[in-house]
Amino acid sequence: MSALPPRPSGFVVVLGAVVGLAAGLLLVSGATGEPGISDTPVYERYGERLAAGDLPYRDFRVEYPPGALPAFAGPALVTSAPGSYDAVFAGLMIVCLAALGALVAGTLRSLGASRLRLGGSLAALAGGMLLLGPFTLTRFDLVPAAIAAGAVAAVLAKRERLGAAALGAAIATKLYPAVLLPLFVARSWRRHGHAEAFRTLGIALGVVALVYAPFALLSPTGVGRSVWQQLGRPLQIESLGSALLLALHHLFALPLDWASSHGSQNLTGTVSAVASAATTSAGVAALVAVWVVFARGDAGDERFIRFAAAAVVAFVAFGKVLSPQFLVWLLPLVPLVAGRRGAVGSALLVLACALTRLWFPGDYWALVKQFDEQASWIVLARDLTLVGLFVLLVRRSTATARVSAR
């Protein structure tokens, strides 16, 4: 198996971009179905208010971080024709998907990955997106996913400060990339010393503060409400905790109820609160374990990629919310993992995407309103697949275990 030269070439980067672009065009062609449930009406309202000169968080409520605002405003500034916002927004997401393909290909090329590994990673990225379906182009999650992938690529290209700045921008766009920050800091500490680690931390947090500051100064209450809306969400019906409760409902007639709030459909009641606390605690423990274990070991490139993927998988798998589009966050990270572990991990991720497509969006409302049994079991299988992916990424290899034993 021949390895690629250690520096990214234009051909490989373009190849990755073409793969991402082709996947995006297939998603909008109708060949993979219809979006079903779309968030673009919400984005369009935001975009129209922004285009009219209204101040977000003060003049109207926004549930997302300020870094997401350009993605909402851009299509509204480009077109005001009725019904055209969706098309422009989808085009923007296709550009982000092409960028993801280019970043994945360029990152693997810089690592000297084999052609087989490069092809498998791009296939997992494109295949996962196609299996999830066209609804992914009605969500803005490809934007933070691309920025976070760029941050990882910059770090692996030995541009740590650029990577820290990109990570800060990703956090200011959607909060989930914050789980990568301890890994970035620990890698800088191990490779360059504590001074560079503090610079990495300062640069990332400085970018976050720079993006948030103007809005926080003008409307501190509105910004605070936005952050709390993300952090204080109840147990969403697709999460691991909810899937386990739905299983108990079908097996033992556990009484459950649901309500819409925080932009999602969630289980309610005491048992839901207990399950939410339990899975959140498990997720925090998993993340802390990932950070600590990585900080105590070597900070090599391949290990950094594996633990970066594990951190985001832990956040998704054990979170109180597990919307289908969250799998988009994993597609540019998990396929980067090397060896048999990476191949199996990519297969598990693609399986999770396929399981998601079996019930979403077609059976979503049946799951919500009737607790549809078939959809409930599929959701549980998907969520447990992600837990298995996390275990695969963090467990020590047999060779490592033998060395430790010696």
C-alpha positions in Angstrom: 0.0 0.0 0.0 1.7 3.2 -1.2 1.8 6.2 1.0 1.1 9.7 -0.3 3.9 12.3 -0.1 3.8 14.2 3.1 2.7 17.6 1.7 -0.8 18.4 0.4 -1.0 18.6 -3.4 -3.5 20.7 -5.3 -4.8 17.6 -7.1 -5.7 15.8 -3.9 -7.4 18.9 -2.3 -9.3 19.5 -5.5 -10.3 15.8 -5.6 -11.7 16.1 -2.1 -13.6 19.3 -3.0 -15.1 17.5 -6.1 -16.3 14.6 -3.9 -18.0 17.0 -1.5 -19.4 19.0 -4.3 -20.8 15.9 -6.1 -22.4 14.7 -2.8 -24.0 18.2 -2.4 -25.4 18.2 -6.0 -26.8 14.7 -5.5 -28.6 15.9 -2.3 -30.3 18.8 -4.2 -31.1 16.7 -7.3 -34.0 14.9 -5.7 -32.2 11.5 -6.2 -31.9 11.1 -2.4 -35.4 12.2 -1.5 -36.9 15.4 -0.1 -35.7 17.3 3.0 -39.0 16.8 4.8 -38.4 19.0 7.8 -36.5 22.2 7.2 -35.0 24.9 9.5 -34.6 27.4 6.7 -37.8 29.3 7.5 -36.3 30.2 10.9 -33.0 31.2 9.2 -34.9 33.3 6.6 -36.7 35.2 9.4 -33.3 35.9 11.0 -31.8 36.9 7.7 -34.6 39.3 6.8 -34.4 41.0 10.1 -30.6 41.3 9.8 -31.0 42.7 6.2 -33.4 45.2 7.5 -30.9 46.5 10.0 -32.4 45.1 13.1 -29.9 44.1 15.9 -29.9 40.4 16.8 -30.4 39.5 20.5 -31.8 43.0 21.1 -34.5 43.6 18.5 -35.3 39.9 17.9 -34.4 36.7 19.6 -31.7 34.4 18.2 -31.0 31.0 19.7 -27.6 30.6 18.0 -24.2 32.1 18.6 -23.3 35.3 16.7 -20.8 33.5 14.5 -23.8 31.9 12.8 -25.4 35.1 11.8 -23.5 35.5 8.4 -24.9 32.2 7.3 -28.4 33.5 7.9 -27.9 37.0 6.5 -25.9 36.0 3.4 -28.8 34.4 1.4 -31.2 37.2 2.5 -28.8 39.8 1.1 -28.3 37.9 -2.1 -31.9 37.5 -2.9 -35.3 38.7 -1.8 -37.4 36.8 -4.3 -40.1 34.6 -2.8 -39.0 31.1 -2.3 -35.4 31.7 -3.4 -33.9 31.8 0.1 -33.9 28.0 0.4 -32.0 27.6 -2.8 -29.3 30.1 -2.0 -28.9 28.7 1.5 -28.6 25.1 0.1 -25.9 26.4 -2.3 -24.0 27.9 0.6 -24.1 24.5 2.4 -22.9 22.7 -0.7 -19.9 25.1 -0.7 -19.2 24.1 2.9 -19.5 20.4 2.0 -17.0 20.9 -0.8 -14.7 22.7 1.7 -15.1 19.7 4.1 -14.0 17.3 1.3 -11.0 19.5 0.5 -10.0 19.7 4.2 -10.3 16.0 4.8 -8.2 15.2 1.7 -5.6 17.8 2.4 -5.3 16.7 6.1 -4.7 13.1 5.1 -2.3 14.1 2.4 -0.2 16.1 4.9 -0.1 13.1 7.2 1.2 10.9 4.3 -1.9 8.7 4.4 -2.2 5.9 1.8 -4.4 6.2 -1.2 -6.7 3.6 0.2 -7.1 5.5 3.4 -7.8 8.7 1.5 -10.4 7.0 -0.7 -12.1 5.4 2.3 -12.3 8.6 4.2 -13.8 10.6 1.4 -16.2 7.7 0.7 -17.3 7.8 4.4 -17.8 11.5 4.3 -19.8 11.5 1.1 -21.7 8.3 1.9 -22.7 9.5 5.3 -24.0 12.8 3.9 -26.0 11.0 1.2 -27.4 8.6 3.7 -28.5 11.4 6.0 -30.2 13.0 3.1 -31.1 16.5 1.8 -32.3 17.8 5.1 -28.7 18.4 6.0 -28.7 21.3 3.5 -31.5 22.9 5.4 -29.4 23.2 8.6 -26.3 25.4 9.0 -24.3 22.7 10.8 -22.0 22.3 7.8 -20.6 25.8 8.6 -19.2 25.1 12.1 -18.2 21.6 10.9 -16.1 23.1 8.2 -14.5 25.7 10.5 -13.7 23.1 13.1 -12.2 20.8 10.4 -10.1 23.7 9.3 -8.9 24.2 12.8 -7.8 20.6 13.1 -6.2 20.7 9.6 -4.2 23.9 10.6 -2.9 22.2 13.8 -1.8 19.1 11.9 -0.1 21.4 9.4 1.9 22.9 12.3 0.0 26.1 12.2 -1.1 25.9 15.8 -2.0 29.6 16.3 -4.1 29.7 13.1 -5.8 26.5 14.3 -6.6 28.1 17.7 -8.1 31.1 16.0 -10.2 28.9 13.7 -11.3 26.9 16.7 -12.4 30.1 18.4 -14.4 31.0 15.3 -16.0 27.6 15.3 -17.0 27.9 19.0 -18.5 31.3 18.3 -20.6 29.7 15.4 -21.9 26.7 17.3 -20.8 25.8 20.8 -19.9 22.1 20.3 -16.3 22.6 19.1 -15.4 23.8 22.6 -14.9 20.2 23.5 -11.8 20.3 21.3 -10.2 23.2 23.1 -8.6 21.2 26.0 -7.0 18.9 23.4 -5.6 21.8 21.5 -4.1 23.3 24.7 -2.7 19.9 25.9 -1.1 19.3 22.5 0.6 22.7 22.6 1.8 22.1 26.1 3.3 18.7 25.3 4.9 19.8 22.1 5.9 23.5 22.7 5.7 24.1 26.5 3.3 25.9 28.8 3.8 29.4 27.3 2.5 28.2 23.9 -0.3 26.4 25.5 -1.5 29.6 27.2 -1.2 31.4 23.9 -3.4 28.7 22.2 -6.0 29.1 25.0 -5.8 32.9 24.8 -6.1 33.0 21.0 -9.1 30.7 20.9 -11.0 32.4 23.8 -10.0 35.8 22.4 -11.7 35.1 19.1 -14.8 33.9 20.9 -14.8 37.1 23.0 -14.2 39.2 19.9 -17.3 37.7 18.1 -19.5 37.8 21.2 -18.5 41.2 22.6 -20.4 43.7 20.4 -23.7 41.8 20.9 -23.1 41.2 24.6 -22.4 44.9 25.2 -25.5 46.0 23.3 -27.8 43.3 24.6 -26.4 41.3 27.5 -29.8 39.8 28.4 -30.4 38.7 24.9 -27.0 37.0 24.5 -27.4 35.4 27.9 -30.8 34.0 26.9 -29.3 32.6 23.7 -26.5 30.8 25.6 -28.9 29.4 28.2 -31.3 28.2 25.5 -28.5 26.0 24.2 -27.1 24.8 27.5 -30.4 24.5 29.4 -32.3 22.3 26.9 -34.5 19.5 28.2 -34.2 15.8 27.2 -34.8 15.8 23.4 -36.7 12.8 22.1 -33.9 11.5 20.0 -31.2 11.5 22.7 -29.8 8.4 24.3 -31.6 9.1 27.6 -34.9 9.5 25.8 -34.3 6.4 23.6 -33.7 4.3 26.8 -36.9 5.6 28.3 -38.9 4.8 25.1 -37.5 1.3 25.3 -38.8 1.0 28.9 -42.1 2.5 27.7 -42.6 -0.3 25.1 -41.3 -3.1 27.3 -42.9 -2.2 30.6 -45.5 0.5 29.8 -43.5 3.2 31.5 -45.7 6.3 31.3 -44.2 9.1 29.3 -45.2 12.5 28.0 -43.7 15.1 25.6 -43.8 18.8 24.9 -42.2 21.2 22.4 -39.8 23.8 23.8 -36.3 25.2 23.0 -36.9 24.5 19.3 -37.3 20.7 19.7 -39.6 18.0 21.0 -38.7 16.7 24.4 -39.8 14.2 27.0 -41.1 15.7 30.2 -41.6 14.7 33.8 -39.4 13.5 36.7 -38.2 10.4 35.0 -37.1 12.5 32.0 -35.2 14.8 34.4 -33.4 11.8 36.0 -32.4 10.4 32.7 -31.2 13.7 31.5 -29.0 14.1 34.6 -27.7 10.6 34.2 -26.7 10.9 30.6 -25.3 14.4 31.1 -23.1 13.1 33.9 -21.9 10.2 31.7 -21.1 12.6 29.0 -19.1 14.9 31.3 -17.2 11.9 32.7 -16.5 10.7 29.1 -15.2 14.1 28.0 -13.0 14.6 31.1 -11.6 11.1 30.5 -10.8 11.9 26.9 -9.1 15.1 27.9 -7.1 13.6 30.8 -6.0 10.5 28.9 -4.9 12.5 25.9 -3.0 15.0 28.1 -1.1 12.2 29.8 0.0 10.5 26.6 2.0 11.5 23.5 0.6 14.4 21.4 1.3 12.8 18.0 -0.8 13.7 15.0 -2.7 10.4 14.7 -3.4 10.2 18.4 -4.6 13.8 18.4 -7.0 13.1 15.5 -8.4 10.0 17.4 -9.0 11.9 20.6 -10.5 14.9 18.8 -13.0 12.6 17.1 -13.7 10.8 20.4 -14.4 14.2 22.2 -17.0 15.2 19.6 -18.6 11.7 19.6 -18.9 11.8 23.4 -20.6 15.2 23.2 -23.1 13.9 20.6 -23.7 10.4 22.0 -24.3 11.4 25.6 -25.9 14.8 25.1 -29.4 15.9 26.1 -30.0 16.6 22.5 -29.1 14.4 19.5 -30.6 16.0 16.4 -29.9 14.1 13.1 -27.8 16.9 11.8 -25.3 16.5 14.7 -23.9 13.5 12.8 -22.6 16.1 10.3 -20.1 17.2 13.0 -18.6 13.7 13.1 -18.2 13.1 9.3 -15.1 15.2 8.8 -13.4 13.8 12.0 -14.0 10.1 12.4 -12.9 9.1 8.9 -9.5 10.8 9.6 -8.7 8.1 12.2 -6.0 5.7 11.1 -5.9 2.0 10.8 -8.4 -0.7 11.5 -9.9 1.4 14.2 -10.6 4.2 11.7 -12.1 1.8 9.2 -14.4 0.2 11.8 -15.2 3.7 13.2 -16.1 5.0 9.8 -18.3 2.0 9.2 -20.1 2.6 12.5 -20.6 6.2 11.7 -22.0 5.4 8.3 -24.3 2.8 10.0 -25.5 5.5 12.4 -26.3 7.7 9.4 -28.2 4.9 7.7 -30.2 4.1 10.9 -31.1 7.8 11.1 -32.4 7.8 7.6 -34.7 4.8 8.4 -36.9 7.0 10.5 -36.0 10.6 9.9 -37.8 12.6 8.5 -40.5 10.3 7.5 -41.5 8.8 10.9 -40.3 11.7 13.1 -43.8 12.9 14.1 -45.0 9.4 14.6 -42.1 9.0 17.0 -43.0 12.2 18.8 -46.7 12.0 19.0 -47.4 8.2 19.2 -43.9 7.0 20.5 -43.9 4.8 17.4 -42.4 1.5 18.5 -40.4 0.7 15.3 -38.9 4.2 15.2 -38.1 4.1 18.9 -36.0 0.9 18.5 -34.2 2.3 15.5 -33.4 5.5 17.4 -32.0 3.4 20.3 -29.9 1.3 17.9 -28.5 4.5 16.3 -27.7 6.0 19.7 -26.1 2.8 21.0 -24.1 2.6 17.7 -22.6 6.0 18.6 -21.8 4.8 22.1 -20.0 1.9 20.6 -18.1 4.3 18.3 -17.0 6.2 21.3 -15.7 3.1 23.1 -13.9 2.0 19.9 -12.1 5.4 19.7 -11.0 5.6 23.3 -10.1 2.0 24.1 -6.4 1.1 24.1 -5.1 -1.1 21.3 -3.8 -4.6 22.1 -0.3 -3.5 21.2 -0.5 -0.5 23.6 -1.8 -2.7 26.3 1.1 -5.2 25.9 3.6 -2.3 26.1 2.0 -1.0 29.3 1.9 -4.4 30.9 5.6 -4.9 30.2 
